[in-house]
């Protein structure tokens, strides 16, 4: 299962690799990291369809934000699951994310046991 994490904070890469090290070692999960929405779209457009099965995207990023990315992904790749992650408990962002087709909406700091359970049930 290939998962793309989209977040402008590069330290999330180390965090996800630590929290999912057993699943990575067993070959259950493979992570791809993009540090901007633009980079994520470039990667998705250059890969075979269904290469990535889940996107975990931050909302607040410079340039194109996560909600704009979500809208584009759901238009171009309607079967791709997208979980939005935010540090802000903003009702407006939640409403927009649901309207654009987010499959889940999580708050930072990420509760990794909960996230792992949600990922493995998809």
Buried (B, 14 or more C-beta within 10 A) or exposed (E): BEBBBBBBEEEBBEBBEEBBEEBBEEEEBEBBBBBBBBBBBEBBEEEEEEEBBBBBBBBBBEEBBBBBBBBBBBEEBEEBBBBBBBEEEEEEBBEBBEEBBBBBBBEBEBEBEEBBEBBEEE
